[in-house]
Amino acid sequence: MTDVGRLRADFPILRTEVRGKPLVYLDNAATTQKPKIVIDAIGRYYEEQNSNVHRGVHHLSELATKLYEDARVRTARFLNAADPREIVFVRGATEAINLVAQSFVRPRLRSEDEVLVTHMEHHSNIVPWQLLPAVLRVAPIDDAGDLVLEKFEEMISERTRFVAVTHVSNALGTVNPVKRIVEMAHARGVPVLVDGAQAVPHMPVDVRDLGCDFYVFSGHKIYGPTGVGALYARLPLLESMPPYQSGGDMILSVSFEKTIFNHVPHRFEAGTPNIEGVIGLGAAIDYVRGAGLDAIAAHERDLMDYATGVLSRVKSLRIVGTAREKAGAISFVLDGVHPHDVGTILDREGIAIRTGHHCAQPVMERFGLAATARASFALYNTREEIDALAAGLRRVVEVFRA
Ligand code: PLP
């Protein structure tokens, strides 16, 4: 198990107060807080190491390039990728999915081809596929929020050109059996992208064990900075893909007659990249590896079980999403109270949760709701914070009963 007290001390923001109350931060699926080593890595970069990468022969440029490329090696190891060249740094999960949609899927599409997603996707794993000249097929989920796997398998046809599924649902917390999904798709020769935005903070991920072709995640959801994330792509696939954006750094040579593109992964990193973001992401990966992903997963499983029990006992509260396996987040509604009111009243007590559609409107529509409230957990959360949430929710119920 993790020593939560010790880990909490690594996060300066957790010592702050909100409206005179200690901050209870339960909005981690939206973004996580940052440990001091990530904040320091970014500060140190600007104070001691700042320079552009892949460009100069001077000391600082070589140093910044080394730090940037070291972060790539660490990211590859983190996902158990076979080669650091399989990691492309991007702005986040959203950009990674757009890159794959435009650069891998679009050139391969024939008329009436299909892209298969699930009903529990984040908008970032829906809209990029809608921009393609392809038919979007949607595999159903059941009333618990589990993917209906037999139906999913049935929907893979000769027309299916690509499968894109989330590893963990941000709105329901459902953990998808992605290894099985990949096997089903590969049995029909269909490549698979896994959206790992809500998975990497909560469990060890091994892309080679999953067998997926693409895996994407965002730095800010795993204790790193915003504006940076990673795309993992199997090397032969990445090498077959044309550039997504163009400009400096993604070329070997340019003339007005002919431009020769750089090797992968640099071919996909046009322009000056988010250097401090990548360095911060490397520090965040070191941090979670230091804490231990198995230990984090065990701690968060305890929090999820505890919160499910405690919240179920709050009168008129209904948990939305009761899948067989869940991670990271619990969505719920209170009878007769709009989720936004729940969030606003809790905020007065220093408790931060998310309310709304969670960028997953089809999930809301599936459950006949406009919005839910969502508590989401990180390695630094405690059972006491869940008790504070439950007490706050009881007060919300009282306010609305009065
Ligand atoms: N996919 C899932 C499951 C998410 O939860 C999110 C963000 O909430 C995203 C994709 C998009 O991540 P970002 O906005 O960091 O690109």
Residues whose N, C-alpha, C, O or C-beta is under 5 A from the ligand:
A	BS01	PLP	A29 G92 A93 T94 E95 H122 S124 T166 V168 N170 D195 A197 Q198 S218
